[in-house]
Amino acid sequence: MGTSISTTSTANIARTTRVQRAYNALQAYRDSKLANTLFTLQLSRSLTDAGSSVRAITADPGFARTNLAAHVGGPLGLVQKLAVRMFNDAARGALPSLYAATADIPSGSYVGPDGLQHLRGYPTVIEAPQPARDTHLARQLWDLSAHLTNTT
């Protein structure tokens, strides 16, 4: 049995309206995390439908102290620098991915921290954020991905 792990971020998943807009790095990051989760949950459904023993699991590190947002300036950057002390260090942030890869949990699981709004703590299976549970949107993303990669 194999396992496919995707990394996401509960704190950054928000359903957005797809309209032309100026580029915003934080919004692009949020969009990518939603897409990761939608795609992984659809992959899980497709694997199950095909009778595969391969699992597809989403892992959320929570809010971990890394240099990912070191370039963020302004008020958001200041909040980032102050708030990050309250959350997981990088090693604990890696635990949900390790748990997803090694624990005996079902395909389609969403693993994230067990504490404070799922932003810190130790890994556990939690419910995926509401926007990521949109099966219609997940199917649209899946079909578009297959079309763009010529794998239909």
C-alpha positions as CSV (number, residue, x, y, z in Angstrom):
1,M,0.0,0.0,0.0
2,G,1.3,3.4,-0.9
3,T,0.4,6.9,0.4
4,S,0.3,10.2,-1.3
5,I,0.7,13.2,1.1
6,S,-0.2,16.8,0.2
7,T,0.6,19.7,2.4
8,T,-2.0,22.5,3.0
9,S,-2.9,25.1,5.5
10,T,-6.2,25.4,7.3
11,A,-5.5,28.9,8.3
12,N,-5.2,29.9,4.7
13,I,-8.1,28.1,3.0
14,A,-10.9,30.4,2.0
15,R,-13.3,30.1,-0.8
16,T,-12.7,32.9,-3.2
17,T,-14.6,34.2,-6.2
18,R,-12.6,33.7,-9.4
19,V,-12.4,37.1,-11.0
20,Q,-9.7,39.1,-12.6
21,R,-7.8,40.8,-9.9
22,A,-4.3,42.2,-9.2
23,Y,-1.8,39.6,-8.0
24,N,-1.6,39.2,-4.3
25,A,1.0,36.8,-2.9
26,L,-1.0,35.9,0.2
27,Q,-4.2,35.2,-1.9
28,A,-2.2,33.1,-4.3
29,Y,-0.8,31.1,-1.4
30,R,-4.4,30.6,0.0
31,D,-5.6,29.6,-3.5
32,S,-2.8,27.0,-3.8
33,K,-3.6,25.5,-0.4
34,L,-7.3,25.1,-1.3
35,A,-6.4,23.6,-4.6
36,N,-4.0,21.1,-2.8
37,T,-6.8,20.0,-0.5
38,L,-9.5,19.8,-3.2
39,F,-7.2,17.8,-5.4
40,T,-6.1,15.4,-2.7
41,L,-9.6,14.7,-1.6
42,Q,-10.6,14.0,-5.2
43,L,-7.6,11.8,-5.7
44,S,-8.7,9.8,-2.6
45,R,-12.2,9.4,-4.1
46,S,-10.8,8.3,-7.5
47,L,-8.4,5.8,-5.9
48,T,-11.2,4.3,-3.8
49,D,-13.5,4.1,-6.8
50,A,-10.7,2.3,-8.7
51,G,-10.3,-0.2,-5.9
52,S,-6.7,1.0,-5.2
53,S,-5.0,0.4,-1.9
54,V,-3.1,3.7,-2.3
55,R,-4.1,6.4,0.2
56,A,-4.3,10.1,-0.4
57,I,-4.0,12.2,2.7
58,T,-3.8,15.9,3.4
59,A,-1.4,17.2,6.1
60,D,-1.6,20.6,7.7
61,P,1.4,21.7,9.7
62,G,-0.5,24.5,11.4
63,F,1.3,27.7,12.1
64,A,5.0,26.7,12.3
65,R,8.0,28.9,12.9
66,T,9.8,28.8,9.6
67,N,11.2,31.4,7.3
68,L,8.3,31.0,4.8
69,A,6.9,34.4,5.5
70,A,10.2,36.2,6.3
71,H,9.8,38.5,3.3
72,V,6.3,39.7,4.5
73,G,6.4,43.3,5.5
74,G,4.0,45.9,6.9
75,P,1.4,45.2,9.6
76,L,1.0,41.6,8.5
77,G,4.7,41.0,8.8
78,L,4.8,42.5,12.3
79,V,1.8,40.3,13.3
80,Q,3.7,37.3,11.8
81,K,6.8,38.0,13.8
82,L,5.0,38.5,17.1
83,A,2.4,35.7,16.8
84,V,4.8,33.0,15.5
85,R,6.3,32.6,19.0
86,M,2.9,31.2,20.2
87,F,2.9,28.3,17.7
88,N,4.8,25.2,16.7
89,D,8.5,25.2,15.9
90,A,9.5,23.8,12.5
91,A,10.1,20.2,13.9
92,R,6.6,20.0,15.4
93,G,5.2,21.5,12.2
94,A,6.6,18.5,10.4
95,L,4.7,16.0,12.6
96,P,1.4,16.1,10.7
97,S,3.1,15.0,7.5
98,L,5.0,12.3,9.3
99,Y,1.8,11.1,11.0
100,A,-0.1,11.1,7.7
101,A,2.7,9.0,6.1
102,T,3.0,6.4,8.9
103,A,-0.3,6.2,10.8
104,D,-2.9,3.7,9.9
105,I,-5.6,6.2,8.9
106,P,-8.0,6.1,5.9
107,S,-7.5,7.7,2.6
108,G,-9.1,11.1,2.4
109,S,-8.1,12.0,6.0
110,Y,-7.1,15.5,6.8
111,V,-4.3,15.6,9.5
112,G,-3.6,18.7,11.5
113,P,-2.6,20.0,14.9
114,D,-4.9,19.2,17.8
115,G,-4.7,22.6,19.6
116,L,-5.8,26.2,19.3
117,Q,-7.9,26.4,16.1
118,H,-5.7,23.6,14.6
119,L,-2.8,26.0,14.4
120,R,-0.5,24.3,17.0
121,G,-0.2,21.1,18.8
122,Y,0.3,17.5,17.9
123,P,-1.1,15.7,14.9
124,T,-4.6,14.2,14.8
125,V,-7.2,13.6,12.1
126,I,-9.5,16.6,11.8
127,E,-12.2,17.7,9.4
128,A,-11.1,19.5,6.3
129,P,-12.1,23.1,6.1
130,Q,-15.6,23.7,4.6
131,P,-14.4,25.2,1.2
132,A,-12.2,22.1,0.7
133,R,-15.2,19.7,1.1
134,D,-16.8,21.1,-2.1
135,T,-16.9,17.9,-4.2
136,H,-18.2,19.7,-7.3
137,L,-15.3,22.2,-7.2
138,A,-12.9,19.3,-6.5
139,R,-14.2,17.5,-9.6
140,Q,-13.8,20.6,-11.7
141,L,-10.2,21.1,-10.6
142,W,-9.5,17.4,-11.2
143,D,-11.0,17.5,-14.7
144,L,-9.1,20.8,-15.6
145,S,-5.9,19.3,-14.3
146,A,-6.3,16.2,-16.4
147,H,-7.1,18.3,-19.5
148,L,-4.2,20.6,-19.0
149,T,-1.8,17.7,-18.5
150,N,-3.3,15.7,-21.4
151,T,-4.0,12.8,-19.1
152,T,-7.8,12.3,-19.7
